[in-house]
Amino acid sequence: MRKPMVAGNWKMNKTVADAVKLINELLPELQAQTAVDRVVCPPFTALYSVSELLKNSGIGCGAQDLFWEAKGAFTGEIAPDMIAELGEYVIIGHSERRTYFGETDESVNKKVLAALSIGLTPIVCVGETLAENQSGQTETVVTRQIHNGLKGLSTADAEKIIIAYEPVWAIGTGLAATGPQANQVIADYIRKPYAAMYGDVAAQAIRVLYGGSVKGSNAAEFFGQPDIDGALVGGASLKKTDFMEIVNAAAVL
Ligand SMILES: O=C[C@H](O)COP(=O)(O)O
């Protein structure tokens, strides 16, 4: 039985002051919802302040990216142990990083291995663009991202990672996939190839989230699907009421 998870990806939003305010608003209600694993991923600049507020709260804290090297002359980058001091999770390979910052399956794989080696749990994002979807390439693209981005894991790590299926055309557009559409991709193009890599036990153990225009009004449609274990939420994670609607919807999963 996989425990549902809802993670908020704040993207490039919120100053430290704004982040502290939102966490203080969220904390009582988030803490009350123990049926769901709850995670927030603020921008790097707010990570320390948020992690201090979340200490011993039962709410997970994560970064939105990391670099695979341990230290050195990599201006602007953040090392795995710097994140591990402040949180337990890290989002890797978000489509915005693939699109705007040149992330590839190869860099995703290096980051996943680096995160796992220091004990962080990666939330690895995969998903096809609108053009890829419309030209019938969803299977090819998503299975390639799984094969190349997630290779080389140990058996224990293979059972621990989290994958987020985020069709790029659904991110921030208000145009969510349907529950059955997302479930089919997750079952056939994510869990199935993952089972071929790491076995059925791992493929059934890992949590796969859906992401892309999730809101309170459509969350239940995704959470009612057998292969969807929760959501990676962007826009709707920036306001207490919006985020809590989604977290509470996951509790009945
Ligand atoms: O990481 C979150 C996803 O990109 C979804 O963003 P969104 O909920 O604003 O569509």
The ligand as an SDF file (V2000), in Angstrom:
LIG
                    3D

 10  9  0  0  0  0  0  0  0  0999 V2000
    6.0660   21.0730  -10.4850 O   0  0  0  0  0  0  0  0  0  0  0  0
    4.8840   21.3480  -10.6890 C   0  0  0  0  0  0  0  0  0  0  0  0
    4.3390   21.3190  -12.0100 C   0  0  0  0  0  0  0  0  0  0  0  0
    5.1760   21.9090  -12.9370 O   0  0  0  0  0  0  0  0  0  0  0  0
    2.9120   21.7200  -12.1330 C   0  0  0  0  0  0  0  0  0  0  0  0
    2.7550   23.1030  -12.1540 O   0  0  0  0  0  0  0  0  0  0  0  0
    1.2640   23.7020  -12.1600 P   0  0  0  0  0  0  0  0  0  0  0  0
    0.5590   23.0170  -11.0280 O   0  0  0  0  0  0  0  0  0  0  0  0
    1.4350   25.1680  -11.9300 O   0  0  0  0  0  0  0  0  0  0  0  0
    0.6670   23.3610  -13.4770 O   0  0  0  0  0  0  0  0  0  0  0  0
  1  2  2  0
  2  3  1  0
  3  4  1  0
  3  5  1  0
  5  6  1  0
  6  7  1  0
  7  8  2  0
  7  9  1  0
  7 10  1  0
M  END
$$$$
